[in-house]
Amino acid sequence: MKQKIGILCPSDSEAAPFLADMEGVTETRKAMLRFYEGTFHGVDVVTLFSGVCKVNAALATQILIDSYQAGAVLNVGTAGALAPGLSIFDTVIATEAGYHDVSPEILTEFHPWLPAPVFPSDARLLALARQAAARGEHPVVFGRMVTGETFLADEGGREAIRAAWHPLSVDMETAAVAHVCYVNQVPFLAVRTLTDTADQRGAACFEQNCDKAAWIAKEVTRTLLETWRCQGL
Protein backbone atom coordinates (compact mmCIF):
# COMPACT_ATOMS: atom_id res chain seq x y z
CA MET A 1 0.00 0.00 0.00
CA LYS A 2 1.53 3.29 -1.10
CA GLN A 3 -0.50 5.64 1.06
CA LYS A 4 -1.98 5.51 4.53
CA ILE A 5 -5.73 6.06 4.60
CA GLY A 6 -7.36 8.01 7.39
CA ILE A 7 -10.68 6.56 8.55
CA LEU A 8 -12.57 9.09 10.63
CA CYS A 9 -15.72 7.99 12.43
CA PRO A 10 -17.78 10.32 14.63
CA SER A 11 -18.40 7.94 17.55
CA ASP A 12 -16.91 4.89 19.22
CA SER A 13 -19.78 2.70 18.00
CA GLU A 14 -19.08 3.76 14.41
CA ALA A 15 -15.33 3.12 14.74
CA ALA A 16 -15.69 -0.22 16.56
CA PRO A 17 -16.29 -2.36 13.42
CA PHE A 18 -13.05 -1.06 11.90
CA LEU A 19 -11.00 -1.61 15.04
CA ALA A 20 -12.32 -5.18 15.29
CA ASP A 21 -10.97 -5.92 11.79
CA MET A 22 -7.59 -4.19 12.13
CA GLU A 23 -4.28 -5.99 12.66
CA GLY A 24 -0.95 -4.83 14.08
CA VAL A 25 -2.59 -1.94 15.88
CA THR A 26 -0.62 0.75 17.69
CA GLU A 27 -2.29 3.59 19.59
CA THR A 28 -1.17 7.18 19.95
CA ARG A 29 -2.93 10.15 21.53
CA LYS A 30 -3.22 13.74 20.38
CA ALA A 31 -5.64 16.51 21.34
CA MET A 32 -7.56 14.16 23.65
CA LEU A 33 -8.13 11.77 20.73
CA ARG A 34 -6.89 8.21 20.22
CA PHE A 35 -5.46 7.29 16.83
CA TYR A 36 -5.14 3.62 15.88
CA GLU A 37 -2.59 2.72 13.19
CA GLY A 38 -2.57 -0.71 11.59
CA THR A 39 -3.79 -2.68 8.60
CA PHE A 40 -7.41 -3.11 7.60
CA HIS A 41 -7.82 -5.99 5.14
CA GLY A 42 -4.32 -5.38 3.80
CA VAL A 43 -4.57 -1.59 3.64
CA ASP A 44 -2.51 0.71 5.88
CA VAL A 45 -4.92 2.88 7.84
CA VAL A 46 -5.16 5.16 10.83
CA THR A 47 -8.59 5.03 12.43
CA LEU A 48 -10.23 7.13 15.12
CA PHE A 49 -13.50 8.41 16.42
CA SER A 50 -13.41 12.18 16.46
CA GLY A 51 -16.43 13.01 18.56
CA VAL A 52 -19.59 14.42 17.02
CA CYS A 53 -20.08 17.81 15.37
CA LYS A 54 -18.07 19.93 13.00
CA VAL A 55 -15.19 21.27 15.09
CA ASN A 56 -14.30 17.85 16.47
CA ALA A 57 -14.33 16.37 12.97
CA ALA A 58 -12.25 19.22 11.53
CA LEU A 59 -9.67 18.98 14.32
CA ALA A 60 -9.28 15.24 13.85
CA THR A 61 -8.98 15.57 10.08
CA GLN A 62 -6.18 18.12 10.31
CA ILE A 63 -4.28 15.87 12.71
CA LEU A 64 -4.69 12.91 10.34
CA ILE A 65 -3.13 15.01 7.58
CA ASP A 66 -0.38 16.73 9.58
CA SER A 67 0.70 14.04 12.03
CA TYR A 68 -0.12 10.82 10.18
CA GLN A 69 0.40 11.95 6.57
CA ALA A 70 -2.93 10.51 5.49
CA GLY A 71 -2.97 10.28 1.71
CA ALA A 72 -6.77 10.30 1.74
CA VAL A 73 -9.45 10.67 4.39
CA LEU A 74 -12.62 8.60 4.53
CA ASN A 75 -15.43 9.85 6.75
CA VAL A 76 -17.41 6.75 7.68
CA GLY A 77 -20.44 6.29 9.87
CA THR A 78 -24.19 6.80 9.93
CA ALA A 79 -26.61 9.44 8.69
CA GLY A 80 -30.26 10.36 8.43
CA ALA A 81 -32.09 10.07 5.11
CA LEU A 82 -33.51 13.24 3.57
CA ALA A 83 -34.37 12.17 0.02
CA PRO A 84 -37.57 10.20 -0.59
CA GLY A 85 -37.22 6.57 -1.56
CA LEU A 86 -34.30 5.79 0.73
CA SER A 87 -34.54 3.09 3.38
CA ILE A 88 -32.87 2.43 6.70
CA PHE A 89 -29.55 0.60 6.11
CA ASP A 90 -29.09 1.99 2.61
CA THR A 91 -25.61 3.51 2.25
CA VAL A 92 -24.96 6.96 0.82
CA ILE A 93 -21.59 7.82 -0.71
CA ALA A 94 -21.03 11.54 -1.06
CA THR A 95 -20.42 13.12 -4.44
CA GLU A 96 -20.22 16.45 -2.60
CA ALA A 97 -20.94 17.86 0.85
CA GLY A 98 -22.19 21.19 2.15
CA TYR A 99 -23.20 22.92 5.39
CA HIS A 100 -26.95 23.35 5.71
CA ASP A 101 -26.47 25.76 8.61
CA VAL A 102 -23.93 28.14 6.99
CA SER A 103 -24.88 30.94 4.59
CA PRO A 104 -23.60 29.88 1.14
CA GLU A 105 -21.80 33.16 0.47
CA ILE A 106 -19.53 32.58 3.47
CA LEU A 107 -17.75 29.89 1.47
CA THR A 108 -17.97 31.43 -2.00
CA GLU A 109 -17.11 35.07 -1.23
CA PHE A 110 -14.54 34.36 1.49
CA HIS A 111 -11.92 31.68 2.13
CA PRO A 112 -11.80 29.09 0.61
CA TRP A 113 -13.61 30.88 -2.27
CA LEU A 114 -15.53 27.88 -3.53
CA PRO A 115 -17.14 28.09 -6.98
CA ALA A 116 -20.29 26.65 -5.35
CA PRO A 117 -21.13 26.17 -1.64
CA VAL A 118 -20.26 22.47 -1.64
CA PHE A 119 -17.02 20.52 -1.29
CA PRO A 120 -16.49 17.89 -4.02
CA SER A 121 -15.46 14.35 -3.28
CA ASP A 122 -12.29 13.06 -4.87
CA ALA A 123 -12.96 11.89 -8.43
CA ARG A 124 -10.65 8.88 -8.23
CA LEU A 125 -12.14 7.68 -4.94
CA LEU A 126 -15.63 8.14 -6.36
CA ALA A 127 -14.76 6.05 -9.40
CA LEU A 128 -13.39 3.29 -7.17
CA ALA A 129 -16.48 3.52 -4.96
CA ARG A 130 -18.75 3.05 -7.96
CA GLN A 131 -16.77 -0.03 -8.99
CA ALA A 132 -16.95 -1.41 -5.46
CA ALA A 133 -20.67 -0.67 -5.11
CA ALA A 134 -21.40 -2.59 -8.30
CA ARG A 135 -20.00 -5.77 -6.77
CA GLY A 136 -21.00 -5.19 -3.16
CA GLU A 137 -23.78 -6.83 -1.18
CA HIS A 138 -25.40 -3.70 0.27
CA PRO A 139 -27.57 -1.04 -1.42
CA VAL A 140 -25.48 2.05 -2.22
CA VAL A 141 -26.53 5.40 -3.68
CA PHE A 142 -24.42 8.39 -4.66
CA GLY A 143 -25.24 12.05 -4.13
CA ARG A 144 -25.04 15.16 -1.99
CA MET A 145 -24.67 15.07 1.79
CA VAL A 146 -25.30 18.03 4.08
CA THR A 147 -23.98 18.72 7.56
CA GLY A 148 -25.14 20.79 10.53
CA GLU A 149 -24.81 20.95 14.28
CA THR A 150 -28.34 19.78 15.10
CA PHE A 151 -29.75 16.25 15.17
CA LEU A 152 -32.91 16.51 13.05
CA ALA A 153 -35.79 14.82 14.83
CA ASP A 154 -38.72 16.80 13.39
CA GLU A 155 -40.06 16.74 9.84
CA GLY A 156 -40.19 20.53 9.63
CA GLY A 157 -36.43 20.82 9.92
CA ARG A 158 -35.88 18.07 7.38
CA GLU A 159 -38.24 19.65 4.86
CA ALA A 160 -36.53 23.04 5.02
CA ILE A 161 -33.16 21.44 4.29
CA ARG A 162 -34.59 19.32 1.49
CA ALA A 163 -36.05 22.39 -0.19
CA ALA A 164 -32.80 24.37 0.04
CA TRP A 165 -30.22 21.69 -0.67
CA HIS A 166 -31.84 18.60 -2.27
CA PRO A 167 -29.50 16.22 -0.43
CA LEU A 168 -29.68 12.49 0.03
CA SER A 169 -28.64 12.53 3.68
CA VAL A 170 -27.76 14.68 6.67
CA ASP A 171 -25.21 14.30 9.45
CA MET A 172 -23.09 16.40 11.80
CA GLU A 173 -19.52 16.00 10.48
CA THR A 174 -19.09 15.23 6.76
CA ALA A 175 -18.83 18.75 5.33
CA ALA A 176 -16.28 19.69 7.99
CA VAL A 177 -14.07 16.76 7.01
CA ALA A 178 -14.51 17.65 3.34
CA HIS A 179 -13.67 21.29 4.10
CA VAL A 180 -10.35 20.45 5.76
CA CYS A 181 -9.43 18.01 3.00
CA TYR A 182 -10.27 20.60 0.35
CA VAL A 183 -7.99 23.31 1.71
CA ASN A 184 -5.19 20.77 2.24
CA GLN A 185 -5.70 19.23 -1.22
CA VAL A 186 -6.12 15.76 0.27
CA PRO A 187 -8.58 13.32 -1.33
CA PHE A 188 -11.87 12.97 0.54
CA LEU A 189 -14.82 10.59 0.46
CA ALA A 190 -17.70 9.94 2.85
CA VAL A 191 -19.56 6.66 3.39
CA ARG A 192 -22.67 6.91 5.53
CA THR A 193 -25.29 4.23 6.23
CA LEU A 194 -28.80 5.37 7.10
CA THR A 195 -30.24 4.91 10.58
CA ASP A 196 -33.44 6.92 10.16
CA THR A 197 -35.82 8.37 7.58
CA ALA A 198 -38.67 10.87 7.49
CA ASP A 199 -41.09 8.10 8.48
CA GLN A 200 -38.82 6.46 11.04
CA ARG A 201 -36.89 9.14 12.86
CA GLY A 202 -35.72 10.37 16.24
CA ALA A 203 -33.00 9.55 18.72
CA ALA A 204 -34.54 6.19 19.62
CA CYS A 205 -34.50 5.12 15.98
CA PHE A 206 -30.86 6.14 15.67
CA GLU A 207 -29.89 4.20 18.78
CA GLN A 208 -31.76 1.12 17.62
CA ASN A 209 -30.11 1.05 14.19
CA CYS A 210 -26.67 2.55 14.81
CA ASP A 211 -24.66 -0.61 15.43
CA LYS A 212 -25.95 -2.43 12.35
CA ALA A 213 -25.61 0.68 10.18
CA ALA A 214 -22.03 1.18 11.38
CA TRP A 215 -21.20 -2.42 10.48
CA ILE A 216 -22.68 -1.98 7.00
CA ALA A 217 -20.71 1.25 6.49
CA LYS A 218 -17.56 -0.65 7.43
CA GLU A 219 -18.37 -3.41 4.95
CA VAL A 220 -18.99 -0.94 2.12
CA THR A 221 -15.69 0.75 2.99
CA ARG A 222 -13.91 -2.61 3.07
CA THR A 223 -15.06 -3.36 -0.47
CA LEU A 224 -13.91 0.09 -1.57
CA LEU A 225 -10.46 -0.32 -0.03
CA GLU A 226 -10.07 -3.82 -1.44
CA THR A 227 -10.72 -2.30 -4.88
CA TRP A 228 -8.14 0.41 -4.06
CA ARG A 229 -5.58 -2.21 -3.00
CA CYS A 230 -6.17 -4.45 -6.03
CA GLN A 231 -5.44 -1.53 -8.33
CA GLY A 232 -2.12 -0.92 -6.55
CA LEU A 233 -3.00 2.57 -5.34
C-alpha positions in Angstrom: 0.0 0.0 0.0 1.5 3.3 -1.1 -0.5 5.6 1.1 -2.0 5.5 4.5 -5.7 6.1 4.6 -7.4 8.0 7.4 -10.7 6.6 8.5 -12.6 9.1 10.6 -15.7 8.0 12.4 -17.8 10.3 14.6 -18.4 7.9 17.5 -16.9 4.9 19.2 -19.8 2.7 18.0 -19.1 3.8 14.4 -15.3 3.1 14.7 -15.7 -0.2 16.6 -16.3 -2.4 13.4 -13.0 -1.1 11.9 -11.0 -1.6 15.0 -12.3 -5.2 15.3 -11.0 -5.9 11.8 -7.6 -4.2 12.1 -4.3 -6.0 12.7 -0.9 -4.8 14.1 -2.6 -1.9 15.9 -0.6 0.7 17.7 -2.3 3.6 19.6 -1.2 7.2 20.0 -2.9 10.2 21.5 -3.2 13.7 20.4 -5.6 16.5 21.3 -7.6 14.2 23.7 -8.1 11.8 20.7 -6.9 8.2 20.2 -5.5 7.3 16.8 -5.1 3.6 15.9 -2.6 2.7 13.2 -2.6 -0.7 11.6 -3.8 -2.7 8.6 -7.4 -3.1 7.6 -7.8 -6.0 5.1 -4.3 -5.4 3.8 -4.6 -1.6 3.6 -2.5 0.7 5.9 -4.9 2.9 7.8 -5.2 5.2 10.8 -8.6 5.0 12.4 -10.2 7.1 15.1 -13.5 8.4 16.4 -13.4 12.2 16.5 -16.4 13.0 18.6 -19.6 14.4 17.0 -20.1 17.8 15.4 -18.1 19.9 13.0 -15.2 21.3 15.1 -14.3 17.8 16.5 -14.3 16.4 13.0 -12.2 19.2 11.5 -9.7 19.0 14.3 -9.3 15.2 13.9 -9.0 15.6 10.1 -6.2 18.1 10.3 -4.3 15.9 12.7 -4.7 12.9 10.3 -3.1 15.0 7.6 -0.4 16.7 9.6 0.7 14.0 12.0 -0.1 10.8 10.2 0.4 11.9 6.6 -2.9 10.5 5.5 -3.0 10.3 1.7 -6.8 10.3 1.7 -9.5 10.7 4.4 -12.6 8.6 4.5 -15.4 9.8 6.8 -17.4 6.7 7.7 -20.4 6.3 9.9 -24.2 6.8 9.9 -26.6 9.4 8.7 -30.3 10.4 8.4 -32.1 10.1 5.1 -33.5 13.2 3.6 -34.4 12.2 0.0 -37.6 10.2 -0.6 -37.2 6.6 -1.6 -34.3 5.8 0.7 -34.5 3.1 3.4 -32.9 2.4 6.7 -29.6 0.6 6.1 -29.1 2.0 2.6 -25.6 3.5 2.3 -25.0 7.0 0.8 -21.6 7.8 -0.7 -21.0 11.5 -1.1 -20.4 13.1 -4.4 -20.2 16.5 -2.6 -20.9 17.9 0.8 -22.2 21.2 2.2 -23.2 22.9 5.4 -27.0 23.3 5.7 -26.5 25.8 8.6 -23.9 28.1 7.0 -24.9 30.9 4.6 -23.6 29.9 1.1 -21.8 33.2 0.5 -19.5 32.6 3.5 -17.8 29.9 1.5 -18.0 31.4 -2.0 -17.1 35.1 -1.2 -14.5 34.4 1.5 -11.9 31.7 2.1 -11.8 29.1 0.6 -13.6 30.9 -2.3 -15.5 27.9 -3.5 -17.1 28.1 -7.0 -20.3 26.6 -5.4 -21.1 26.2 -1.6 -20.3 22.5 -1.6 -17.0 20.5 -1.3 -16.5 17.9 -4.0 -15.5 14.3 -3.3 -12.3 13.1 -4.9 -13.0 11.9 -8.4 -10.7 8.9 -8.2 -12.1 7.7 -4.9 -15.6 8.1 -6.4 -14.8 6.1 -9.4 -13.4 3.3 -7.2 -16.5 3.5 -5.0 -18.8 3.0 -8.0 -16.8 0.0 -9.0 -17.0 -1.4 -5.5 -20.7 -0.7 -5.1 -21.4 -2.6 -8.3 -20.0 -5.8 -6.8 -21.0 -5.2 -3.2 -23.8 -6.8 -1.2 -25.4 -3.7 0.3 -27.6 -1.0 -1.4 -25.5 2.0 -2.2 -26.5 5.4 -3.7 -24.4 8.4 -4.7 -25.2 12.1 -4.1 -25.0 15.2 -2.0 -24.7 15.1 1.8 -25.3 18.0 4.1 -24.0 18.7 7.6 -25.1 20.8 10.5 -24.8 21.0 14.3 -28.3 19.8 15.1 -29.8 16.3 15.2 -32.9 16.5 13.0 -35.8 14.8 14.8 -38.7 16.8 13.4 -40.1 16.7 9.8 -40.2 20.5 9.6 -36.4 20.8 9.9 -35.9 18.1 7.4 -38.2 19.7 4.9 -36.5 23.0 5.0 -33.2 21.4 4.3 -34.6 19.3 1.5 -36.0 22.4 -0.2 -32.8 24.4 0.0 -30.2 21.7 -0.7 -31.8 18.6 -2.3 -29.5 16.2 -0.4 -29.7 12.5 0.0 -28.6 12.5 3.7 -27.8 14.7 6.7 -25.2 14.3 9.4 -23.1 16.4 11.8 -19.5 16.0 10.5 -19.1 15.2 6.8 -18.8 18.7 5.3 -16.3 19.7 8.0 -14.1 16.8 7.0 -14.5 17.6 3.3 -13.7 21.3 4.1 -10.4 20.4 5.8 -9.4 18.0 3.0 -10.3 20.6 0.3 -8.0 23.3 1.7 -5.2 20.8 2.2 -5.7 19.2 -1.2 -6.1 15.8 0.3 -8.6 13.3 -1.3 -11.9 13.0 0.5 -14.8 10.6 0.5 -17.7 9.9 2.9 -19.6 6.7 3.4 -22.7 6.9 5.5 -25.3 4.2 6.2 -28.8 5.4 7.1 -30.2 4.9 10.6 -33.4 6.9 10.2 -35.8 8.4 7.6 -38.7 10.9 7.5 -41.1 8.1 8.5 -38.8 6.5 11.0 -36.9 9.1 12.9 -35.7 10.4 16.2 -33.0 9.5 18.7 -34.5 6.2 19.6 -34.5 5.1 16.0 -30.9 6.1 15.7 -29.9 4.2 18.8 -31.8 1.1 17.6 -30.1 1.1 14.2 -26.7 2.6 14.8 -24.7 -0.6 15.4 -25.9 -2.4 12.4 -25.6 0.7 10.2 -22.0 1.2 11.4 -21.2 -2.4 10.5 -22.7 -2.0 7.0 -20.7 1.2 6.5 -17.6 -0.7 7.4 -18.4 -3.4 4.9 -19.0 -0.9 2.1 -15.7 0.7 3.0 -13.9 -2.6 3.1 -15.1 -3.4 -0.5 -13.9 0.1 -1.6 -10.5 -0.3 0.0 -10.1 -3.8 -1.4 -10.7 -2.3 -4.9 -8.1 0.4 -4.1 -5.6 -2.2 -3.0 -6.2 -4.5 -6.0 -5.4 -1.5 -8.3 -2.1 -0.9 -6.6 -3.0 2.6 -5.3 
